Every structure is written in structure tokens, then in C-alpha cells.
Amino acid sequence: MGTTNKSAAYLKEKNPFGKVPCVENVERGSAAFESNAIARYLASTGATGGSIYPNDAWTRARIDGWMDSFNVVDVCGPQWLYPIVGIGAARGIVYDEKKESEAKKIVAGFMAAVEAYLSAHDAVFLVDNALSLADIVGASGLSN
């Protein structure tokens, strides 16, 4: 992190943005990047039989909407978490009380909307009250 993923070879062959994670497909000679894209690929080709990311286009669209909505946590997290755990400076992020406060408000508002949705639908899961990739990606994003 911060070294090999910034090399010219990594930028050319794997991810032009130098971000991780990245998954390589040796048979195709290419790579896929961005967590949600990798999760969609693995769920579509994995042993789940499509149960967490079914073939139905409408259900996938609803799952994708929830997955993409959790990106707010990825955007706010670094402003709030990175300076606290000591990795902010290496990434050009210094502690800023105002930014931390704003990030907390955004995440709290987001979580309140999720809670309201689940409550209004008497649901435990985000889509069709069954475990889906949206729940897994959401939980993963919140655990970071």
C-alpha cells in the first residue's frame, strides 16, 4: 500500500488510480478494481448460486442502489477516522475538528435514513427482506 500500487506497472496494468483492492484475472490478462465492482463479480461467479446477487435485473438494480449509497461512508470515513488511527498524515489528511464533525453528521443522517427504511418496511435486510450483497457491502463499509 502506497508503494507497489503507485508503480508505473500497477497504474498501467491494474488500476490507473493506484487504489486497492484490485483483483486480477490471469486467464484474461486484466484486472478489475473498486470494491463494489469486485464484490459484484465475485457474487455473480461464486458459490452462492446467485442468492446474494440474483440474475433478476430489477433486484440487482435495487441491490446496486443500496451498495452505491454506502459510498457516503467511504467519503466521510477518511476525514473522521484516518487522523484518529494515525494514517491520515501519510495520505495528506490532517485532523480538522470541523471536518470530523461534518463527517459524523453525514454518517448519522445516512444511518438514520437506513434505520427509517428498515423500520418502515419491518425489515432486517435491505432488499426483499433477504440477505443480499447490499447487506454485506454495507456492513463491510461500516466496519472499517
Protein Blocks (a to p, Z undefined) as FASTA:
>chain_A
ZZlmmgmklmmmmomnopacddddfknopacehjklmmmmmmmmmmnnommmcfblklmm
mmmmmmmmmmmmmmmmmmmmmmmnopmmmnopacdfklmmmmmmmmmmmmmmmmmmmmmn
opabfghpiacfklmmmmmmmmZZ
